[in-house]
């Protein structure tokens, strides 16, 4: 007897480690009324149809944080893959050290600039946790 297995949806989300001149990384707290509310994450978001990951980050960083980033300032660092109950998540992480504008939470989210060795002190979604070690190694 052959067993049919339903494929889970693959969700592609792109994230960015913004690094300031002091070597700190920006974390944003998810709003309490959203899925995984209250957890801290790297800024970013879901790809829109036809969008490349870099285009998504440029758009999301402007919408969420009010900053302008150019594609040349985004460098891929690593990725995370995590299986949630409802979907599989694939999340490339880019690093960015240069942007225009003042970082501010435009969606009411709390922000924190965190030294890499302190990133584990912030509760994060399961998919974000594997991204910490490569950041600590790099920074």
C-alpha positions in Angstrom: 0.0 0.0 0.0 1.4 3.4 -1.0 1.0 6.2 1.5 0.3 9.7 0.1 2.1 12.4 2.0 0.8 16.0 1.7 3.6 18.4 1.1 3.8 21.2 3.6 3.8 24.8 2.4 7.3 26.3 2.1 7.3 29.9 3.4 10.3 32.0 2.3 11.0 34.9 4.7 14.1 37.0 4.5 15.8 38.6 7.5 18.5 41.2 8.1 21.0 41.7 10.8 21.5 45.5 10.9 24.9 46.1 12.6 25.7 49.6 14.0 29.1 51.2 14.4 29.4 49.6 17.9 28.9 46.1 16.6 25.4 45.8 18.0 22.6 44.0 16.1 19.1 45.3 15.9 16.2 43.1 17.2 12.5 44.0 16.9 9.8 42.7 19.2 6.8 41.1 17.5 3.5 42.9 18.4 1.5 41.0 21.0 -1.5 40.7 18.7 0.4 38.8 16.0 1.6 35.2 15.8 4.5 34.6 18.2 3.8 38.0 19.7 6.3 39.3 22.2 9.2 37.4 20.8 12.3 39.2 19.4 13.4 38.8 15.8 15.6 40.1 13.1 13.8 42.6 10.9 12.5 41.4 7.5 9.5 39.7 6.1 7.8 37.5 3.5 8.6 37.8 -0.2 5.9 39.2 -2.4 5.2 37.4 -5.7 8.0 38.1 -8.2 10.2 39.7 -5.6 13.8 38.8 -5.0 15.0 38.5 -1.3 17.1 41.7 -1.6 14.1 43.6 -2.9 12.0 42.3 0.0 14.5 43.5 2.6 14.8 46.9 1.0 11.0 47.3 1.1 10.5 45.8 4.6 13.3 47.8 6.2 11.8 51.0 4.9 8.2 50.0 5.9 9.2 48.7 9.4 12.1 50.9 10.3 12.0 54.0 8.1 15.5 53.4 6.6 16.7 53.2 3.1 19.1 50.4 2.2 20.7 49.7 -1.2 21.2 46.2 -2.5 25.0 46.7 -2.6 24.9 47.1 1.2 23.2 43.7 1.8 25.5 40.7 2.2 24.1 37.1 2.6 25.4 35.5 5.7 23.6 32.3 6.5 20.1 30.8 6.5 17.8 28.9 8.8 15.3 26.2 8.0 12.6 25.3 10.5 9.5 23.1 10.4 6.6 24.7 12.2 3.3 22.8 12.6 1.6 24.7 9.7 4.5 25.3 7.3 8.2 24.9 6.6 10.1 28.1 6.9 13.3 28.9 4.9 14.9 32.2 6.0 18.1 33.6 4.5 19.8 36.2 6.8 21.6 39.1 5.3 23.9 41.5 7.1 23.8 45.3 6.6 26.2 47.9 8.1 25.2 50.9 6.1 21.8 52.6 5.6 20.3 56.0 5.3 17.9 57.4 7.9 17.2 57.0 11.6 16.1 53.5 12.7 12.7 53.7 14.4 9.8 51.3 14.9 7.2 52.5 12.4 4.7 49.8 13.3 4.8 50.4 17.1 7.3 47.6 17.7 10.0 47.8 20.4 13.5 47.8 19.2 16.8 46.8 20.9 20.4 47.2 19.8 22.1 44.1 21.2 25.7 42.9 21.5 26.0 39.6 19.6 26.9 37.6 22.8 23.7 38.8 24.4 21.3 37.8 21.6 20.4 34.6 23.4 19.1 36.7 26.3 16.1 37.7 24.1 13.3 35.1 23.5 13.0 34.5 19.8 11.0 32.3 17.4 12.6 28.9 17.0 13.7 29.7 13.4 15.8 32.7 14.5 17.8 30.9 17.1 20.2 29.1 14.7 21.1 32.5 13.2 22.8 33.7 16.4 26.0 31.5 16.2 27.0 32.8 12.8 26.5 36.4 13.9 28.6 35.8 17.0 31.4 34.2 14.9 31.3 37.1 12.4 31.1 40.0 14.9 
